[in-house]
Amino acid sequence: MTPSALLSLAVSSCVDAAALLRSVEVDVFAKGAVDQVSNVDLEVEAFLRSALTVGAPGSAVVGEELGSATASVTWYVDPIDGTRNFVRGLPLSCISVAAAVDGALVAGCVLDPFRDELFTAADGVPFAVRSSGLAITPGTSPRPLVLTDIPLPGSPYTGEMELLGSLMEIADVRRVYSTALALAWVAAGRADAVANIGTFPWDVAAGAVLVRAAGGEFVEVAENAFAAGRGEIVDWLATRVKGIVS
């Protein structure tokens, strides 16, 4: 399948998953000391796994809740990125699906079910945003606008509060608690950069495709940390995040 065809399958699967999302009653369970998972995460991921692997026979899924496997075509699936927002009713979460072919990311789709916004890109397919809500053309600000969830509760690293303090001296900072959504917003120009620690492949795969397709850079600082966006602030973030996780 071409990247364009993989993207089309990801989009249709995400749209159908969002419909399922609206029909399921939410039950929440603890997941470790600070994280949570809901029955919706599990049901949506199971649905996406089926839709994607049936649509692309022989493909495999790396998912947040139901295990991981790889193949020539591998899907990276986060059924609800921003679960802790979702279970509290905060409209800051999304469905995130990316496709990789022979280890290289080629397509990404992030769907915000609350705003009915769809962010898409693939090799040979330009970055696009489809929105049925109020759409404001992103402007500029005197200082960079940076999205970050650093520091996260329970983090094993030191130096994160110092990074946040230094960042607030040079940039406007927002905390989103949905990495995939933050990356999509950066790709759309709504913020200049995003950096996080404690991430997994399913958190960042689709967003990395979007940011790169929109002309930005995605810097994998470590397996669980990154900085992405446009401008000098990305190097500033990458250097300081590397100093924390190295």
Disulfide bonds with the S-S distance in Angstrom:
none
